[in-house]
Amino acid sequence: MPHGENQTATTSNSSLLFWIEKTNSEQQNFFVEFEGLQLRGYSIAQKITSAIFPTWREHSDVGAYNGVLIDPKYWYMGAQEEYLKENLSQQFRSYYIAHGYMANYYEPLEENSS
């Protein structure tokens, strides 16, 4: 069985992390300010963009600009497309955060990755 919506939310949530610890309102402000990042997950899943999520092994400047970083096992476009298609809620997560609608805020990178 593929991972995704049939597994726990923790599994899919832990693959996308915010680059640094931010409060819920700080995450909301980030995505309001960088509106183009709100639907990045959807755009990747639908093959509308080539701007994939950087992995959490990237330099901190990359994280500061992108906000959300992905587990390095999804480092290439095809893997991110598949992950996001299997995890529909992740496609719109940043949008919901920006608009404060049933937001599932990101956990910070330093608590989850090694």
Secondary structure in CASP SS format (residue, H / E / C, confidence):
PFRMAT SS
TARGET T0000
AUTHOR 0000-0000-0000
METHOD secondary structure of the structure
MODEL  1
M C 1.00
P C 1.00
H C 1.00
G C 1.00
E C 1.00
N C 1.00
Q C 1.00
T C 1.00
A H 1.00
T H 1.00
T H 1.00
S H 1.00
N H 1.00
S C 1.00
S C 1.00
L E 1.00
L E 1.00
F E 1.00
W C 1.00
I C 1.00
E C 1.00
K C 1.00
T C 1.00
N H 1.00
S H 1.00
E H 1.00
Q H 1.00
Q H 1.00
N H 1.00
F H 1.00
F H 1.00
V H 1.00
E H 1.00
F C 1.00
E H 1.00
G H 1.00
L H 1.00
Q C 1.00
L C 1.00
R H 1.00
G H 1.00
Y H 1.00
S H 1.00
I H 1.00
A H 1.00
Q C 1.00
K C 1.00
I C 1.00
T C 1.00
S C 1.00
A C 1.00
I C 1.00
F C 1.00
P C 1.00
T E 1.00
W C 1.00
R C 1.00
E C 1.00
H C 1.00
S H 1.00
D H 1.00
V H 1.00
G H 1.00
A H 1.00
Y H 1.00
N H 1.00
G C 1.00
V E 1.00
L E 1.00
I E 1.00
D C 1.00
P H 1.00
K H 1.00
Y H 1.00
W C 1.00
Y C 1.00
M H 1.00
G H 1.00
A H 1.00
Q H 1.00
E H 1.00
E H 1.00
Y H 1.00
L H 1.00
K H 1.00
E H 1.00
N C 1.00
L H 1.00
S H 1.00
Q H 1.00
Q H 1.00
F H 1.00
R H 1.00
S H 1.00
Y H 1.00
Y H 1.00
I H 1.00
A H 1.00
H H 1.00
G C 1.00
Y C 1.00
M C 1.00
A C 1.00
N C 1.00
Y C 1.00
Y C 1.00
E C 1.00
P E 1.00
L H 1.00
E H 1.00
E H 1.00
N H 1.00
S C 1.00
S C 1.00
END
